[in-house]
C-alpha cells in the first residue's frame, strides 16, 4: 500500500516552529536567551514561536544556536538516480543541471 503524505506550507510552518520551541526548551533556553545568543531580536523569536513567521536568515541563526543547522543542508537535494516515476527514469538526461528556467 502506498503512503501518501500531503503537507501544506502552513502545516510545515507549524511543525517547524514547534520543533524549534521544543529544541529551545530542551536546551533550557528562554526566548530572550535564544535571542541574545543568536543575534535575532526577541520580537522575531516570539513571532516565530507564535505564528511560524521568520526570515530565512533569522531561522538559520536560531538553527546554529540550537545545533540543527546541518539539517538544512539536505533541503532540495535529490538522491542520485532517485526517480518518482518510470517516465521520469526513461526521460532523464545525463547532462548537467539547467542554469536557467524556461518561460512557459
C-alpha distance (Angstrom), angle and dihedral (degrees) to the residues before:
residue distance angle dihedral
X1 . . .
X2 3.80 . .
X3 3.77 118.8 .
X4 3.78 111.3 -138.3
X5 3.76 116.8 -161.7
X6 3.76 117.4 -169.1
X7 3.76 118.6 -171.6
X8 3.76 133.1 173.6
X9 3.79 129.2 -153.8
X10 3.81 89.3 -110.8
X11 3.80 92.6 51.6
X12 3.81 91.0 47.8
X13 3.82 91.1 50.0
X14 3.80 89.5 51.9
X15 3.80 91.9 49.5
X16 3.81 93.6 47.7
X17 3.81 94.8 47.7
X18 3.81 90.9 48.7
X19 3.81 92.2 49.3
X20 3.79 92.1 48.7
X21 3.81 91.7 49.1
X22 3.81 91.1 48.9
X23 3.79 90.4 49.5
X24 3.81 91.1 48.8
X25 3.80 91.6 51.6
X26 3.83 91.9 46.4
X27 3.79 87.0 58.1
X28 3.80 90.3 49.2
X29 3.81 92.6 -119.8
X30 3.77 125.8 148.1
X31 3.78 119.6 -141.4
X32 3.79 87.7 -105.7
X33 3.81 91.8 50.3
X34 3.80 91.3 50.6
X35 3.79 90.5 48.0
X36 3.81 92.4 50.6
X37 3.81 94.6 47.2
X38 3.80 95.1 45.1
X39 3.79 101.2 39.9
X40 3.80 90.0 -124.5
X41 3.79 114.4 130.5
X42 3.79 118.2 -103.2
X43 3.81 88.8 -122.7
X44 3.79 90.8 56.8
X45 3.81 91.8 49.5
X46 3.82 91.2 49.5
X47 3.81 92.7 46.3
X48 3.81 90.6 48.9
X49 3.80 93.6 51.2
X50 3.81 91.6 45.8
X51 3.79 102.4 40.8
X52 3.81 108.3 7.4
X53 3.80 90.5 -118.4
X54 3.82 114.5 138.0
X55 3.80 138.5 131.3
X56 3.78 117.5 -101.1
X57 3.81 91.1 -118.5
X58 3.81 92.0 53.1
X59 3.80 91.5 45.8
X60 3.80 90.2 53.7
X61 3.82 91.5 48.1
X62 3.81 89.4 53.8
X63 3.81 89.4 47.4
X64 3.81 90.2 56.3
X65 3.80 91.9 55.6
X66 3.81 92.7 42.7
X67 3.81 90.7 49.1
X68 3.79 96.7 -120.9
X69 3.81 103.0 105.5
X70 3.81 91.1 112.5
X71 3.81 89.0 62.9
X72 3.81 88.3 70.8
X73 3.80 90.9 58.2
X74 3.80 91.9 78.8
X75 3.81 96.1 52.5
X76 3.80 110.3 120.4
X77 3.78 93.5 0.8
X78 3.73 113.1 135.5
X79 3.74 122.2 -154.5
X80 3.75 112.1 -114.6
X81 3.79 109.1 -97.8
X82 3.80 92.5 6.2
X83 3.78 105.0 146.3
X84 3.77 126.4 179.6
X85 3.80 95.1 -154.9
X86 3.79 142.0 14.8
X87 3.82 88.9 -112.4
X88 3.79 90.2 57.0
X89 3.78 89.8 51.3
X90 3.80 93.4 48.5
X91 3.80 93.2 47.8
X92 3.78 97.9 41.1
X93 3.77 118.5 127.0
X94 3.77 125.0 -141.8
X95 3.83 90.7 -147.3
X96 3.77 126.5 112.6
X97 3.79 116.8 -85.7
X98 3.78 117.9 -80.1
X99 3.77 116.6 -97.0
X100 3.80 95.3 -158.9
X101 3.75 136.3 34.2
X102 3.77 126.6 -130.2
X103 3.78 128.8 -118.7
X104 3.78 109.3 -119.1
